Amino acid sequence: MTRTGIRSRLQRWLFRVGGPEPAPIRLGQRRIFVLPTGFGLALGLTLLVMLLASINYALSLGFGLTFLIGSVAWISIHHAFRNLVDLAISPGRSEAVFCGSPAHFSILLHNASLRPRLGLELFPTRSPTLRAPPFSLLPESTSTQEIIIPATARGWLRLPRLSLETRHPLGLIRAWSLFQPDLRCLVYPAPEADAPPPPFGGDTRPGPGA
């Protein structure tokens, strides 16, 4: 099994996303995951060194500064989590395309709360480089985001599993959720580049059975 297949199965088991989901998809508490970023890990290591130095030299100000920065980092976990919880996602529209052209999928994100959702990023889990530009949601508003997927084979192209993440407010914590809206796009065969012209039907004589 390839690395991509192993990763897909692990995500399906861990995040309980096994295929297209009925709309609307609501991001409850159990669907949001939180981990420190690289910057957050570096800050945690720095705070540990500061704590050991404060203990070794009995520095009261060192203790105060260490616990102050640590409490701010801890509160950022709560803010990153609240930035995603209770959002609702619904599939939008997708127009048919020719094979070889990019397919455009629209995703509707609804924020029913009275607080804004800042610094959000939406992208396919298998292709993080295809992420949409960062965006924000105003209170009690709906935003339409577009996901672009290369159409490399004709037929039905289903929207892959998506990831919605945020590193708001300090970039110390990454909160994300996985989901797969039930949306697909029809991919037509690509027309030939230098195709010959269609046969000219200028003969108006009746056929044998006329």
Secondary structure, DSSP 8 states (H G I E B T S, - for coil): --HHHHHHHHHHHHH---S-B-SSEE--GGG-EEEE-HHHHHHHHHHHHHHHHHHHHT-HHHHHHHHHHHHHHHHHHHHHHHTTTT-EEEEEEE--EETTSEEEEEEEEEE-SSS-EEEEEEEESS-GGG----EEE-TTEEEEEEEEEE--SSEEEE---EEEEE-TTTSSEEEEEEE-BS-EEEEE----TT-------------TT-
